[in-house]
Amino acid sequence: MNPLTLTLKERPKHSVDVSPITPDNLQGKALTEIKATRLSSGNASLSIGQVFNVSGNNTEHIRILQGGADLDYIGYAMSHGCIDVKGGAGDYLGKDMHGGSIRVEGDTGRWAATAMQGGRIEINGNTGDFVCGALPSTPMGMQD
């Protein structure tokens, strides 16, 4: 099976909340359903198909190509599977993650791995402030 591959069509005008793009959320969905899944960007709602060219069928292994600082919440609350990102990630990478793995080739934004309780994150680049830190309203950052 080929990894589910999402290639960014063009840089968005506002950051995009890509939290629905996890193996947990996409498991068992047909490609047409995946493309129709909604993402938030500023005050707009966009479908995955509007933001990304989509190919492949293995939702346990997701690739995001042409990533960047405008893609927030990659891997949010994921519990299994793998997400590979080429080109960087925005804020809150792996927030509330419980399992699985995320690999990023590029830089990441702030708050990577905050409230992470399991899994693995590899960042081959620089990262923003507060890696593994607690958000202002929460008592703990990353836990083992």
C-alpha positions in Angstrom: 0.0 0.0 0.0 1.2 3.5 -0.8 1.5 6.1 1.9 -1.3 8.7 2.0 0.6 11.6 0.4 -0.6 15.2 0.8 1.3 17.8 -1.3 0.6 21.4 -0.4 -0.8 23.1 -3.5 0.3 26.7 -2.5 1.3 28.6 0.6 -1.9 29.5 2.5 -2.7 33.1 3.3 -3.4 32.1 7.0 -2.1 29.2 9.1 -4.1 26.0 8.6 -5.1 23.7 11.5 -4.3 20.3 10.1 -5.2 18.4 13.3 -7.7 16.2 11.4 -4.8 14.7 9.4 -3.8 11.8 11.6 -4.0 8.0 11.1 -6.6 8.0 14.0 -9.0 10.4 12.1 -8.5 9.1 8.5 -8.5 5.3 9.2 -11.1 3.5 7.1 -12.0 6.5 5.0 -12.1 6.5 1.2 -10.0 9.0 -0.7 -13.1 11.0 -1.6 -13.9 11.3 2.2 -10.4 12.2 3.0 -10.3 15.0 0.4 -13.6 16.3 1.8 -12.4 16.5 5.4 -12.6 20.0 6.7 -9.6 22.1 8.0 -9.7 25.5 9.6 -7.7 28.5 8.3 -8.4 31.8 9.9 -12.1 32.2 9.8 -12.5 29.9 6.7 -13.2 26.2 6.4 -11.3 24.5 3.6 -11.3 20.8 2.6 -8.1 18.8 2.5 -8.6 18.6 -1.3 -8.6 22.4 -1.6 -5.3 22.7 0.3 -3.4 19.5 -0.8 -3.0 17.3 -3.8 -3.9 13.8 -2.3 -2.7 10.4 -3.4 -2.1 7.0 -1.9 -4.2 4.9 0.3 -2.3 3.9 3.5 -3.7 6.1 6.2 -1.3 4.4 8.8 1.6 6.2 7.0 0.9 9.8 6.0 3.4 12.0 4.1 3.0 15.8 4.0 5.1 17.3 1.2 5.9 21.0 0.9 5.2 21.5 4.6 6.0 24.7 6.4 5.4 27.1 9.3 1.8 27.6 8.2 0.7 24.0 9.0 -0.3 23.9 12.7 -1.2 20.9 14.9 0.4 18.2 12.8 -0.1 14.9 14.6 -2.5 16.4 17.2 -3.6 13.7 19.7 -2.5 10.8 17.4 -2.1 7.4 19.0 -0.6 5.2 16.3 0.8 5.3 12.8 3.5 7.5 11.2 3.5 11.0 9.8 6.5 12.2 7.7 6.8 15.9 6.9 9.1 17.3 4.3 9.6 21.1 4.4 8.8 21.9 8.1 5.8 22.2 10.4 4.0 25.0 12.2 3.1 25.4 15.9 1.9 22.6 18.2 3.6 19.6 16.4 2.5 16.4 18.2 0.4 18.2 20.8 -1.4 15.7 23.1 0.3 12.8 21.1 -0.1 9.4 22.8 1.7 7.1 20.3 3.0 6.6 16.8 5.8 8.7 15.3 6.3 12.0 13.5 9.4 12.8 11.5 10.0 16.3 10.2 12.6 17.3 7.6 12.8 21.0 8.2 12.1 23.5 10.9 9.1 23.6 13.3 7.2 26.3 15.2 6.6 26.8 18.9 5.2 24.3 21.4 6.4 21.1 19.7 5.5 18.0 21.8 3.6 20.0 24.4 1.4 17.7 26.5 2.8 14.7 24.6 2.4 11.4 26.6 3.8 8.8 24.3 5.2 8.2 20.8 8.3 9.6 19.1 9.0 12.9 17.3 12.2 13.4 15.2 13.0 17.0 14.0 15.8 17.4 11.5 16.0 21.1 11.7 15.5 23.9 14.2 12.5 24.2 16.4 10.7 27.2 17.9 10.4 28.1 21.6 8.8 26.0 24.4 9.7 22.5 23.0 8.0 20.0 25.4 6.8 22.9 27.5 3.5 23.4 29.3 1.0 25.8 27.8 0.2 28.8 30.1 -3.1 27.3 31.2 -1.8 23.8 31.8 0.3 22.3 34.6 2.5 20.0 32.6 4.3 19.8 29.3 5.6 16.6 27.8 5.3 13.5 30.1 7.0 10.2 29.9 
